[in-house]
Amino acid sequence: MKETKKVKMTKEQIEKKKKIIIKTFITILVILVVAIIGYKANDYIILDKNKTINLVINNKNVTSNLKKDIFIEDDEIYISKQDLGNFFDKYIYEDTKNNQIVTTYDNKIAAISLEENKININGSNKTTYTHPIEKDDTIYIPIQELEDVYGIEIKYIENSKVLTIDSISKEQKKAIITKNVAVKSSKNFIAKTVDRAKKGSYVVVISEEKGYAKVRTENGKIGYVKSNKIANTVVVREEIQTTKQIEGKVNLVWDYYSEVATAPDRTGVTMDGVNVVSPAFFHLNSKGELTENIGQAGQKYIQWAHSNGYKVWPMVQNAGNGMMSVTSEIMNDYNKRQKLIEDIVAACVEYKLDGINIDFENMKQEDKDMYSRFIIELTPRLKDIGVVVSVDVTAPDGSETWSLCFDRHVIGDVADYIVFMAYDQYGTSSNKSGTTAGYNWVELSLNKFLKTEEIESQKIILSIPLYTRLWTEDSSGNVVKQSTVTIKNIESVIPSSVEKQWNDDLKQYYVEYQEGSYTKKMWIEDENSLKEKISLITKNNLGGVASWEKGMETDNFWTFLKQEINK
């Protein structure tokens, strides 16, 4: 067996190795001490002592998003109009004519005076402790005066200079701290301390995950503690759930019978699949007043509708010649808008209506924003009493008074439903014959609602025509006459010898024939063409369908429509 030789270290080598070991040990010890001291120092440093007031909304610090500093004067907390617009009401509005700020939120509209200590909330006047202040060309509004409007709970923590605002419609959970604990900026092992919570203090519990709880302390600071450091978590406020009046697709039919005629007697009539009827109950008169033609016949109509399970969303129309100027005058005057809104609210309460269908047409393009204001101010008042708001609009890219007078994005954002009247591509004012509603035109327009106007798909109701037009042209191709033909009468109008031709772009049949020296043309609306347009509802997940109008349909139409929208 071979022996292994032992190598003897010299005295100098032994001393050198000892020095290396000692030096390494000291280095490691220093690193550990520095880390421990740093960690402990970090543990007790409160990093974000506020120089200005911090804003925490629904457990999120949004201070960095403030356009202007919050300030306190005479115990009142003031937030700039711009910031209220950013956080609560993007449509907040200065009504310079009446020297007031108008703001809306959920089911409230408030007008707060810029001069006097008063506010009007949903039509009721109230005295305030103060009023908005103008400072450095900025309007600052006392936020406490809007607690009821915005549905919020406000608390200012003077010690930490934090203002917390919580929506009372949102769930809130609280817990008790079980021992003195540092509240950290993150869940990392070494993290900055944002606050310290004492044993027995309460924290708002924002979330819990993987052994950590994200909390808001009594100082309004947001951070993390280990889940085993909190106990007795309870829900102190439940989230308010909202329900839709119509579950599933809306299936609405307009029941139009002029401004002066009485409501039709629908006794014994049922419409398979229909869940909303919109009778012609309300109109503006030449003085801009809301007039009604309900009477006993209308009340009987409402009873018939409700007994058959139909919701009643009557039309409010500004129809008639000369109404453009009248409508403009109302839209541009806050007090006149409010008078009209009050009258609509009163009618809804009196007749127990379920909704309203606003059908304003033929308006000035320059009134587009003020018409939007009308819808912005009307919607919360009706929402407050559980009444649905639907607003009719035309296709984009049309004439100034027919199409460009609508801000579809705002209307679609504010109202419960925006109704796209997808017809009259070629209408009564056209000097050229054409289809009432070609599929390609409807689809193109609908895509603009969804993509350009960015309207939520389930808020859009696609309206379809239960009629078409018969066009008469002379030998030079000029339109000399056009007449409306309902879908139930189309077959009786077209001569039996005429051959129908399918147009795959329009997705409808077309007929052309001679009658003496004149040429007759018709783009047919029937189940074939309507089926194609209705398919866009399912394809784009729209909110439903509307049909213009009752009385034009074929015998089996409602069953056909029900089947198509439920595919």
C-alpha positions as CSV (number, residue, x, y, z in Angstrom):
1,M,0.0,0.0,0.0
2,K,1.4,3.3,-1.0
3,E,1.9,6.0,1.7
4,T,0.6,9.5,1.3
5,K,3.2,12.1,2.1
6,K,2.0,14.8,4.6
7,V,2.9,18.4,3.5
8,K,4.0,20.5,6.5
9,M,3.1,24.1,6.4
10,T,5.6,26.7,7.5
11,K,4.9,29.0,10.4
12,E,4.6,31.9,8.0
13,Q,2.0,30.1,5.9
14,I,-0.1,29.2,9.0
15,E,-0.1,32.9,10.1
16,K,-1.1,34.0,6.6
17,K,-4.0,31.6,6.5
18,K,-5.2,32.7,9.9
19,K,-5.3,36.4,8.7
20,I,-7.3,35.4,5.6
21,I,-9.9,33.6,7.7
22,I,-10.2,36.4,10.3
23,K,-10.5,39.0,7.5
24,T,-13.2,37.0,5.7
25,F,-15.1,36.5,9.0
26,I,-14.9,40.3,9.8
27,T,-16.2,41.2,6.3
28,I,-19.1,38.8,6.6
29,L,-19.9,40.1,10.1
30,V,-19.8,43.7,8.8
31,I,-22.2,42.9,6.0
32,L,-24.6,41.2,8.3
33,V,-24.5,44.1,10.8
34,V,-25.1,46.7,8.1
35,A,-28.0,44.7,6.6
36,I,-29.6,44.3,10.1
37,I,-29.1,48.0,11.0
38,G,-30.4,49.0,7.5
39,Y,-33.4,46.8,7.8
40,K,-34.2,48.0,11.4
41,A,-33.7,51.6,10.4
42,N,-35.9,51.1,7.5
43,D,-38.5,49.5,9.7
44,Y,-39.0,52.6,11.7
45,I,-38.7,55.3,9.0
46,I,-42.0,56.7,7.8
47,L,-41.2,57.5,4.2
48,D,-44.1,59.5,3.0
49,K,-44.7,62.3,5.4
50,N,-47.0,64.5,3.2
51,K,-46.1,68.0,2.4
52,T,-49.5,68.5,0.7
53,I,-52.8,66.8,1.2
54,N,-52.8,63.2,-0.2
55,L,-56.0,61.9,-1.9
56,V,-57.1,58.3,-1.5
57,I,-60.2,57.3,-3.4
58,N,-61.6,53.8,-2.8
59,N,-58.3,52.6,-1.3
60,K,-56.1,53.9,-4.1
61,N,-53.7,56.8,-3.7
62,V,-54.5,59.1,-6.6
63,T,-52.5,62.1,-5.4
64,S,-50.2,61.9,-8.5
65,N,-53.2,62.4,-10.7
66,L,-54.3,65.6,-9.1
67,K,-54.3,68.6,-11.4
68,K,-54.4,71.1,-8.5
69,D,-53.6,70.9,-4.8
70,I,-56.4,70.2,-2.4
71,F,-56.7,72.9,0.2
72,I,-58.7,73.5,3.4
73,E,-60.2,76.9,4.4
74,D,-62.5,77.5,7.3
75,D,-62.7,73.7,7.9
76,E,-64.0,73.2,4.3
77,I,-62.1,71.0,1.9
78,Y,-61.8,72.3,-1.6
79,I,-61.0,70.3,-4.7
80,S,-60.7,71.8,-8.2
81,K,-63.4,71.5,-10.8
82,Q,-60.9,69.7,-13.1
83,D,-60.1,67.1,-10.5
84,L,-63.8,66.4,-9.7
85,G,-64.2,66.0,-13.5
86,N,-61.3,63.6,-13.5
87,F,-62.4,61.5,-10.6
88,F,-66.2,61.7,-10.5
89,D,-68.0,63.5,-13.3
90,K,-66.2,64.0,-16.6
91,Y,-69.3,66.0,-17.8
92,I,-69.1,68.5,-15.0
93,Y,-70.3,71.8,-16.4
94,E,-70.1,75.5,-15.7
95,D,-73.4,77.2,-16.5
96,T,-72.2,80.7,-16.9
97,K,-75.7,82.1,-17.6
98,N,-76.9,81.1,-14.1
99,N,-73.4,81.3,-12.5
100,Q,-73.4,77.7,-11.2
101,I,-71.6,74.4,-11.5
102,V,-73.7,71.5,-12.7
103,T,-72.6,68.0,-11.9
104,T,-74.2,64.6,-12.3
105,Y,-73.4,61.2,-10.9
106,D,-75.3,58.0,-11.0
107,N,-78.9,59.0,-10.0
108,K,-78.2,62.6,-8.9
109,I,-77.9,66.0,-10.7
110,A,-76.7,69.0,-8.6
111,A,-76.4,72.7,-9.4
112,I,-74.2,74.5,-6.9
113,S,-74.2,78.2,-6.9
114,L,-71.0,80.1,-7.4
115,E,-72.3,83.1,-5.5
116,E,-74.7,81.9,-2.8
117,N,-74.7,79.1,-0.2
118,K,-77.2,77.0,-2.0
119,I,-77.4,73.8,-4.0
120,N,-80.2,72.2,-6.0
121,I,-80.2,68.3,-6.0
122,N,-82.7,66.5,-8.1
123,G,-85.0,69.5,-8.1
124,S,-84.8,70.2,-4.4
125,N,-83.1,73.3,-3.0
126,K,-80.8,73.1,0.0
127,T,-78.7,75.6,1.9
128,T,-75.0,74.9,2.0
129,Y,-72.3,76.0,4.5
130,T,-70.2,77.6,1.7
131,H,-69.9,77.8,-2.0
132,P,-67.2,77.3,-4.7
133,I,-64.2,79.6,-4.7
134,E,-62.4,80.9,-7.7
135,K,-58.6,81.1,-7.2
136,D,-55.9,81.6,-9.8
137,D,-58.4,81.1,-12.6
138,T,-59.5,77.8,-11.2
139,I,-62.8,77.0,-9.6
140,Y,-62.5,75.0,-6.4
141,I,-65.6,73.2,-5.1
142,P,-66.3,72.2,-1.4
143,I,-66.4,68.4,-1.7
144,Q,-68.4,67.9,1.5
145,E,-71.4,69.6,-0.2
146,L,-71.4,66.9,-2.8
147,E,-71.3,63.8,-0.6
148,D,-74.9,63.0,-1.3
149,V,-74.5,63.7,-5.0
150,Y,-71.5,61.4,-5.6
151,G,-72.6,58.9,-3.0
152,I,-69.3,59.1,-1.0
153,E,-68.0,59.1,2.5
154,I,-65.3,61.7,3.2
155,K,-62.7,61.7,6.0
156,Y,-59.8,64.1,6.5
157,I,-56.9,62.8,8.7
158,E,-55.1,65.9,9.9
159,N,-52.2,64.0,11.5
160,S,-51.1,62.4,8.2
161,K,-52.7,65.0,5.8
162,V,-54.6,62.3,4.0
163,L,-58.1,62.8,2.6
164,T,-60.0,59.5,2.1
165,I,-63.0,59.2,-0.1
166,D,-65.0,56.0,-0.2
167,S,-68.0,55.2,-2.4
168,I,-70.8,54.0,-0.2
169,S,-72.0,51.7,-3.0
170,K,-68.8,49.6,-2.8
171,E,-68.0,46.8,-0.3
172,Q,-65.8,47.6,2.6
173,K,-64.1,45.2,5.1
174,K,-62.4,46.0,8.3
175,A,-60.2,44.1,10.7
176,I,-58.3,44.5,14.0
177,I,-54.6,44.6,14.3
178,T,-53.5,41.9,16.8
179,K,-50.0,43.3,17.7
180,N,-48.0,46.4,17.0
181,V,-46.8,46.0,13.4
182,A,-45.0,47.9,10.6
183,V,-47.1,48.4,7.5
184,K,-44.9,47.9,4.5
185,S,-44.9,49.3,1.0
186,S,-44.7,45.8,-0.5
187,K,-44.6,42.1,0.4
188,N,-40.9,41.9,-0.1
189,F,-38.7,40.8,2.9
190,I,-36.9,44.1,2.9
191,A,-39.5,46.8,2.2
192,K,-40.1,50.4,3.3
193,T,-42.4,51.2,6.1
194,V,-45.3,53.5,5.2
195,D,-47.0,53.5,8.6
196,R,-47.2,51.6,12.0
197,A,-50.4,50.1,13.2
198,K,-50.9,49.6,16.9
199,K,-52.5,46.6,18.5
200,G,-56.3,47.0,18.7
201,S,-56.5,49.6,15.9
202,Y,-58.7,49.1,12.9
203,V,-57.6,48.8,9.3
204,V,-59.6,48.6,6.1
205,V,-58.8,45.3,4.4
206,I,-58.3,45.9,0.7
207,S,-57.3,42.4,-0.3
208,E,-55.6,39.2,1.0
209,E,-53.2,37.0,-0.9
210,K,-50.5,34.4,-0.1
211,G,-50.2,35.2,3.6
212,Y,-50.3,39.0,3.3
213,A,-53.1,41.5,3.6
214,K,-53.2,44.8,1.8
215,V,-54.7,47.3,4.2
216,R,-55.4,51.0,4.8
217,T,-54.5,52.2,8.2
218,E,-56.3,54.7,10.4
219,N,-53.8,57.3,9.0
220,G,-55.0,56.6,5.5
221,K,-51.7,54.9,4.5
222,I,-51.9,51.9,2.2
223,G,-49.5,49.0,2.6
224,Y,-49.1,45.3,3.5
225,V,-49.0,43.3,6.8
226,K,-48.9,39.6,7.3
227,S,-52.4,38.1,7.4
228,N,-51.7,36.6,10.8
229,K,-51.4,40.1,12.2
230,I,-55.1,40.9,11.6
231,A,-58.2,39.3,13.0
232,N,-62.0,39.6,13.1
233,T,-62.3,40.7,9.5
234,V,-65.9,41.7,8.9
235,V,-67.9,43.3,6.0
236,V,-69.0,46.7,7.4
237,R,-70.6,47.7,4.1
238,E,-72.1,45.5,1.4
239,E,-71.7,46.3,-2.3
240,I,-74.9,47.6,-3.8
241,Q,-75.9,45.4,-6.7
242,T,-77.7,46.9,-9.7
243,T,-80.1,45.0,-11.9
244,K,-81.2,45.6,-15.4
245,Q,-84.8,46.1,-16.1
246,I,-84.7,43.9,-19.2
247,E,-82.8,40.6,-18.8
248,G,-81.4,39.5,-22.2
249,K,-82.1,41.3,-25.4
250,V,-84.4,44.2,-25.7
251,N,-87.2,43.6,-28.2
252,L,-89.0,46.9,-28.7
253,V,-91.7,48.0,-31.0
254,W,-92.8,51.5,-31.7
255,D,-96.5,52.1,-31.7
256,Y,-96.9,55.4,-33.5
257,Y,-100.3,57.0,-34.0
258,S,-99.5,60.7,-34.6
259,E,-99.4,63.6,-32.2
260,V,-103.2,64.1,-31.9
261,A,-104.7,60.6,-32.3
262,T,-105.7,58.6,-29.2
263,A,-103.8,55.5,-28.3
264,P,-105.0,52.3,-30.1
265,D,-107.0,49.6,-28.4
266,R,-104.7,46.6,-28.3
267,T,-107.1,44.4,-26.3
268,G,-106.5,40.8,-27.2
269,V,-103.3,41.6,-29.1
270,T,-100.1,39.8,-28.1
271,M,-96.6,39.9,-29.7
272,D,-94.5,36.9,-29.2
273,G,-91.0,37.8,-27.9
274,V,-91.7,41.6,-27.6
275,N,-90.8,42.9,-24.1
276,V,-91.0,46.7,-24.7
277,V,-93.6,48.9,-26.4
278,S,-93.1,52.5,-27.2
279,P,-96.3,54.4,-27.8
280,A,-96.5,58.0,-29.1
281,F,-97.5,59.6,-25.8
282,F,-95.4,62.8,-25.6
283,H,-94.5,65.7,-27.9
284,L,-93.1,69.2,-27.7
285,N,-95.5,71.9,-28.8
286,S,-94.6,75.1,-30.5
287,K,-93.9,76.8,-27.1
288,G,-91.5,74.0,-26.1
289,E,-93.9,72.6,-23.6
290,L,-94.3,68.8,-23.0
291,T,-97.7,67.8,-24.3
292,E,-99.3,64.4,-23.9
293,N,-102.0,62.5,-25.6
294,I,-102.6,59.7,-23.1
295,G,-106.1,60.1,-21.7
296,Q,-108.2,57.1,-20.9
297,A,-107.2,55.3,-24.0
298,G,-103.5,55.7,-23.1
299,Q,-104.0,54.5,-19.6
300,K,-105.9,51.5,-21.0
301,Y,-103.0,50.9,-23.3
302,I,-100.5,50.9,-20.4
303,Q,-102.7,48.4,-18.5
304,W,-102.8,46.2,-21.6
305,A,-99.0,46.4,-22.0
306,H,-98.3,45.6,-18.3
307,S,-100.8,42.8,-18.2
308,N,-98.9,41.1,-21.1
309,G,-95.5,41.6,-19.5
310,Y,-94.4,44.5,-21.8
311,K,-92.5,47.4,-20.4
312,V,-93.8,50.8,-21.5
313,W,-91.1,53.2,-22.8
314,P,-93.2,56.0,-24.5
315,M,-91.7,58.3,-27.2
316,V,-90.9,61.9,-26.4
317,Q,-90.7,63.6,-29.8
318,N,-89.9,67.1,-31.1
319,A,-91.7,66.3,-34.4
320,G,-93.4,68.9,-36.6
321,N,-92.4,71.9,-38.7
322,G,-90.7,74.8,-37.1
323,M,-89.5,72.7,-34.1
324,M,-85.8,73.2,-34.8
325,S,-85.7,76.7,-33.3
326,V,-88.0,75.6,-30.4
327,T,-85.7,72.6,-29.6
328,S,-82.6,74.8,-29.9
329,E,-84.0,77.3,-27.4
330,I,-84.7,74.6,-24.8
331,M,-81.3,72.9,-25.3
332,N,-79.4,76.1,-24.8
333,D,-81.1,77.1,-21.6
334,Y,-80.4,75.2,-18.3
335,N,-83.7,76.3,-16.7
336,K,-85.7,75.3,-19.8
337,R,-84.0,71.9,-19.9
338,Q,-84.8,71.4,-16.3
339,K,-88.4,72.4,-16.8
340,L,-88.7,69.8,-19.6
341,I,-87.0,67.2,-17.4
342,E,-89.3,67.9,-14.4
343,D,-92.3,67.4,-16.7
344,I,-91.0,64.1,-18.0
345,V,-90.2,62.9,-14.5
346,A,-93.7,63.9,-13.3
347,A,-95.4,62.1,-16.2
348,C,-93.3,58.9,-15.5
349,V,-94.4,58.9,-11.9
350,E,-98.1,59.7,-12.7
351,Y,-98.5,57.0,-15.3
352,K,-96.1,54.4,-13.7
353,L,-93.9,54.3,-16.9
354,D,-91.0,51.9,-17.1
355,G,-88.8,54.0,-19.5
356,I,-88.7,56.8,-21.9
357,N,-87.6,56.9,-25.6
358,I,-86.2,60.3,-26.6
359,D,-86.7,60.8,-30.3
360,F,-85.4,64.3,-31.1
361,E,-84.7,64.8,-34.8
362,N,-84.0,67.7,-37.2
363,M,-81.8,69.7,-34.8
364,K,-79.0,72.2,-35.4
365,Q,-75.5,70.9,-35.6
366,E,-74.2,73.6,-33.4
367,D,-76.6,72.3,-30.6
368,K,-75.0,68.9,-30.6
369,D,-73.2,69.4,-27.2
370,M,-76.2,71.0,-25.6
371,Y,-78.5,68.1,-26.7
372,S,-75.9,65.9,-25.0
373,R,-76.3,68.1,-21.9
374,F,-80.0,67.4,-21.9
375,I,-79.4,63.6,-21.9
376,I,-76.7,64.0,-19.3
377,E,-79.1,65.9,-17.0
378,L,-82.2,63.8,-17.8
379,T,-80.7,60.3,-17.2
380,P,-79.9,60.6,-13.4
381,R,-83.3,62.0,-12.7
382,L,-85.0,59.1,-14.4
383,K,-82.6,56.6,-13.0
384,D,-83.5,57.9,-9.5
385,I,-87.1,56.6,-10.0
386,G,-86.1,53.4,-11.8
387,V,-87.0,54.6,-15.3
388,V,-84.9,53.5,-18.3
389,V,-83.6,56.1,-20.8
390,S,-83.2,55.2,-24.5
391,V,-82.2,57.7,-27.1
392,D,-82.8,57.5,-30.9
393,V,-80.0,58.5,-33.2
394,T,-79.4,58.3,-37.0
395,A,-76.5,56.8,-38.9
396,P,-73.2,58.8,-38.7
397,D,-71.9,60.8,-41.7
398,G,-75.1,62.3,-42.8
399,S,-76.5,65.8,-43.1
400,E,-76.0,68.5,-40.5
401,T,-79.5,68.5,-39.1
402,W,-80.1,64.8,-39.5
403,S,-76.8,63.2,-38.5
404,L,-74.2,65.6,-37.3
405,C,-76.4,67.0,-34.6
406,F,-75.7,63.9,-32.4
407,D,-72.7,63.1,-30.2
408,R,-73.2,59.4,-30.3
409,H,-70.3,58.7,-28.0
410,V,-71.6,60.8,-25.1
411,I,-75.2,59.7,-25.6
412,G,-74.1,56.1,-25.7
413,D,-72.0,56.6,-22.6
414,V,-74.7,58.3,-20.5
415,A,-78.1,56.8,-21.5
416,D,-79.1,53.2,-20.8
417,Y,-79.5,52.5,-24.5
418,I,-78.7,54.3,-27.7
419,V,-81.1,53.2,-30.5
420,F,-79.6,53.2,-34.0
421,M,-82.4,54.0,-36.5
422,A,-80.9,51.9,-39.3
423,Y,-83.1,53.0,-42.1
424,D,-83.9,55.7,-44.6
425,Q,-80.5,55.2,-46.3
426,Y,-82.5,56.6,-49.2
427,G,-85.5,58.4,-47.7
428,T,-88.3,60.8,-48.5
429,S,-85.9,63.7,-49.2
430,S,-83.7,61.7,-51.6
431,N,-83.7,62.7,-55.2
432,K,-82.3,59.4,-56.1
433,S,-84.0,56.0,-55.8
434,G,-82.3,53.4,-53.5
435,T,-82.6,50.9,-50.7
436,T,-84.2,51.8,-47.3
437,A,-81.5,49.9,-45.4
438,G,-78.9,48.0,-47.3
439,Y,-77.0,45.4,-45.2
440,N,-73.5,46.8,-46.1
441,W,-74.6,50.3,-45.1
442,V,-76.1,49.1,-41.8
443,E,-73.0,47.1,-41.0
444,L,-70.6,50.0,-41.9
445,S,-72.6,52.4,-39.8
446,L,-72.8,49.9,-36.9
447,N,-69.0,49.5,-36.9
448,K,-68.7,53.2,-36.5
449,F,-70.9,53.1,-33.4
450,L,-68.7,50.3,-32.0
451,K,-65.2,51.3,-33.1
452,T,-65.2,55.1,-33.9
453,E,-67.7,56.2,-31.3
454,E,-66.6,53.5,-28.9
455,I,-70.0,52.7,-27.6
456,E,-70.5,49.6,-25.4
457,S,-72.1,47.0,-27.6
458,Q,-74.8,45.9,-25.1
459,K,-76.0,49.5,-25.0
460,I,-76.8,49.6,-28.7
461,I,-80.3,48.7,-29.9
462,L,-80.5,48.1,-33.7
463,S,-83.7,49.4,-35.2
464,I,-85.0,47.7,-38.3
465,P,-87.7,49.0,-40.9
466,L,-90.9,47.1,-41.4
467,Y,-91.3,49.0,-44.6
468,T,-89.7,49.9,-47.9
469,R,-90.3,52.4,-50.7
470,L,-91.6,52.1,-54.2
471,W,-89.8,54.5,-56.5
472,T,-91.1,55.9,-59.7
473,E,-88.7,57.3,-62.3
474,D,-89.4,59.0,-65.6
475,S,-87.6,58.1,-68.9
476,S,-84.7,60.4,-67.9
477,G,-84.2,58.5,-64.6
478,N,-85.5,61.3,-62.5
479,V,-87.5,60.4,-59.3
480,V,-91.1,61.7,-59.8
481,K,-92.7,59.8,-57.0
482,Q,-91.9,57.6,-54.0
483,S,-94.3,55.9,-51.6
484,T,-93.9,53.9,-48.5
485,V,-95.0,50.2,-48.6
486,T,-95.2,48.1,-45.5
487,I,-93.7,44.6,-45.5
488,K,-97.2,43.1,-45.1
489,N,-98.3,44.7,-48.3
490,I,-95.2,44.3,-50.5
491,E,-96.5,41.2,-52.3
492,S,-99.8,42.8,-53.2
493,V,-97.9,45.8,-54.7
494,I,-95.5,44.0,-57.0
495,P,-97.0,42.5,-60.1
496,S,-96.8,38.7,-60.0
497,S,-94.9,38.5,-63.3
498,V,-92.0,40.5,-62.0
499,E,-88.8,38.5,-61.2
500,K,-86.9,39.3,-58.0
501,Q,-83.2,39.6,-58.2
502,W,-81.0,39.0,-55.1
503,N,-78.3,41.6,-54.3
504,D,-75.6,40.0,-52.1
505,D,-74.1,43.3,-51.0
506,L,-77.4,44.7,-49.9
507,K,-78.6,41.3,-48.9
508,Q,-82.1,41.9,-50.2
509,Y,-84.2,41.3,-53.3
510,Y,-84.6,44.0,-55.9
511,V,-87.4,44.5,-58.5
512,E,-87.7,46.8,-61.5
513,Y,-90.5,47.0,-64.0
514,Q,-92.2,49.3,-66.4
515,E,-95.6,50.9,-65.8
516,G,-96.4,52.9,-68.9
517,S,-93.6,55.3,-69.6
518,Y,-92.4,55.1,-66.0
519,T,-89.9,52.7,-64.3
520,K,-90.8,51.3,-61.0
521,K,-88.1,50.2,-58.6
522,M,-88.2,48.6,-55.1
523,W,-85.5,47.2,-52.8
524,I,-87.6,44.7,-50.8
525,E,-87.6,44.4,-47.0
526,D,-88.8,40.9,-46.0
527,E,-87.8,38.1,-43.7
528,N,-84.8,37.4,-46.0
529,S,-83.4,40.9,-45.7
530,L,-84.3,41.5,-42.1
531,K,-82.8,38.2,-41.1
532,E,-79.4,39.4,-42.4
533,K,-79.6,42.7,-40.5
534,I,-80.8,41.0,-37.3
535,S,-77.8,38.7,-37.5
536,L,-75.6,41.7,-36.7
537,I,-77.2,41.8,-33.2
538,T,-75.9,38.4,-32.3
539,K,-72.6,38.9,-34.2
540,N,-71.8,42.1,-32.3
541,N,-73.5,41.2,-29.0
542,L,-75.8,44.2,-29.2
543,G,-78.4,45.1,-26.6
544,G,-81.4,44.3,-28.7
545,V,-83.7,45.2,-31.6
546,A,-86.4,47.8,-32.2
547,S,-89.0,47.7,-35.0
548,W,-90.6,50.6,-36.8
549,E,-93.6,50.3,-36.5
550,K,-96.5,48.3,-35.1
551,G,-99.1,47.6,-37.8
552,M,-96.6,47.2,-40.6
553,E,-95.7,43.6,-39.8
554,T,-96.7,40.3,-41.4
555,D,-98.8,37.8,-39.4
556,N,-95.9,35.6,-38.3
557,F,-93.3,38.4,-37.9
558,W,-93.0,38.5,-34.1
559,T,-92.3,34.8,-33.9
560,F,-89.8,35.1,-36.7
561,L,-88.1,38.0,-34.9
562,K,-88.0,36.2,-31.6
563,Q,-86.3,33.2,-33.1
564,E,-83.7,35.3,-34.9
565,I,-82.6,37.5,-32.0
566,N,-82.4,34.4,-29.7
567,K,-80.1,32.5,-32.1
